[in-house]
Amino acid sequence: MAQTKPDITGKRLSVADYATNFGDLHPPLDAHEALVESDRCYFCFDAPCMKACPTSIDIPLFIRQIQTGHPKSAARTIFDQNIFGGMCARVCPTETLCEEACVRETAEGKPVKIGLLQRFATDQLMADGVHPYERAAPTDKKVAVVGAGPAGLACAHRLAMHGHSVKVYEAREKSGGLNEYGIAAYKAPGNFAQREVDFILGIGGITVEHGRALGRTLSLAQLQADFDAVFLAVGLQGVNALGAANDDAEGVTDAVGYIADLRQAGDLSGLPVGRKVVVIGGGMTAIDVAVQSRLLGAEDVTILYRRGPGQMKASKYEQDLAQTKGVKIRHWTIPREVIASNGKAVGLRCEYTRETDGRLSGTGETFDLAADMIFRAIGQTHVDVAGGKLALDGGRIKTDDQKRTSLRGVWAGGDCIAGGQDLTVAAVDDGRRAADSINQFLKG
């Protein structure tokens, strides 16, 4: 392999190209399009789409409300179950959830565009600038929520609805969690994540303190002493190592951190990107960083995944999206060594893999790929910020079906708990379930 000089820089494209590349991936429906699409729904009595929704939104009802000219009522139906309905309409993998279960998909291979209809309705109501819910009469109970991501804010909102006072502690400078820092920029342009946070906090009764992290400026024991209940939504702070030789070479970086930098960049042209980019992983983070590298001007982007396409966590739709953007996906491959020159990555030595009786192993056959930028997108790990006080399961916090932890008065949800789906919509469901359980606990 020719060891070319690394070329990691910004300003590869014109201002117009950046604006086009990072525009809305799925432009919203207008009023006429929404009416036409809503008319395609069969309004099934058993609603398989609703059963496939992690938050159990009454999908036939909200589509009927759109069809009859009441999109704001439709939004209320959605928000009753999922206060993050606006963002979930943009980022939820509807193609493998509600739309895959749609009878139109089974009959015609063309489901009702549930995600776009949900966006149409929620955008209509959010544009009013008036919060659709009122708090119950204030109680004298105080709840601490650690983490201002989807799980934490969903829990805080529902607790506020019950009249409790909620204080949210967030480690970062902004609220929103992965909605703000972790998703592809083209999925939620226009600062939508912060607009949604403002919308959710509009109910009142919730205060947020930024720069406060459990295990650093907060302790679980102190929270238990100061509040009547605690909900932990701390996400995943650790990043899995690449496990290849020379993986500390310059140019090898964490995909999660890079996406966060991209989301916060005021000028995309200033974000450095390589000419030849390799991404290690098979989930949504791998797809997002690969596609965005192409949109930033990378000439050659390749995703390497250790198993086959059917075993990738990223949906087939997302895999297809990546390839339509010019990203190559190579399966049955693992990294063995980062090839470096003067401490900088210039390539990656890989080994082909195979699966025998469910076990993965290397074949011994290797090949080299030129790469001046290598992204790790091989998953995150839970960091025990509770000082060993909580029971864990598989390295994450163990909870029951009401999201109660092993400590009385402490609940948890989102990516930090065992058995989670690592989806925004699933995190929202965790927060809602925990809030209802906390409310019952506080009522005695």
SULUR-V10101 format. One record per helix or strand. SS is the DSSP state (H for helix, E for strand). FROM is the first residue (numbers start at 1). TO is the last residue. If there is no record, write none. Layout:
BEGIN
ss = (SS:SS)
from = (FROM:FROM)
to = (TO:TO)
END
This chain:
BEGIN
ss = (E:H:H:H:H:H:H:H:H:H:H:E:H:E:H:H:H:E:E:E:H:E:E:E:E:E:H:H:E:E:H:E:H:H:E:E:E:E:E:E:E:E:E:E:H:E:H)
from = (8:15:31:48:59:71:85:94:98:103:114:142:150:165:178:185:192:206:214:218:220:229:238:245:250:252:255:268:273:276:284:300:309:316:327:333:344:359:373:380:392:396:404:410:414:417:424)
to = (9:21:38:52:67:81:91:96:101:108:126:146:161:170:181:187:201:210:214:218:226:232:239:245:250:254:264:270:274:280:295:304:311:324:330:341:356:370:376:381:393:397:404:412:416:417:442)
END
